[in-house]
Amino acid sequence: MKKKTPLQESRTGRQRGRPKLDTRVEEVLSCAATMFSSRGFAAATLEEIGAELGMTRPGLYYYAKSKEDLLDQCYVWGFKKFMARLENELTEGTGREMLSGFFGIYSEVVCDDASRCFLASENHFLSPPRQK
């Protein structure tokens, strides 16, 4: 029997039926970001991302128009998560405390797959409008 990946193991406890859209979008973006971070944008395929999620490549087109669009969504998702942490956790303190807090959050975030995908992008594979 084939060994389950961590993502597949975490999904086994999920309730039956269609998952909520927000939850599924997070799963898709998290999986894509992990693949892009570990394999690189050029080497990662929609087939692999879909297989990891237990869905087909055409099923991924519900969430993204293309692999490039999926990477772009990962960028936006990672940036929003980072900004939300800054807004929620850096609400008060001296300048030094807030600066220290910022770098603490930044250090944690850059170790996350979504953020590594964001920071270690391979922009030369993207179309010129997306490179901006």
Buried (B, 14 or more C-beta within 10 A) or exposed (E): EEEEEEBBEEBEEEEEEEBEEEEBBBBBBBBBBBBBBEEBBEEBEBEBBBBBBEBEBEEBBEBBEEBBEBBBBBBEBBBEBBEEBBEEEBEEEEEEEBEEBBEEBBEEBBEBBBBBBBEEBEEEBBEEEBEE
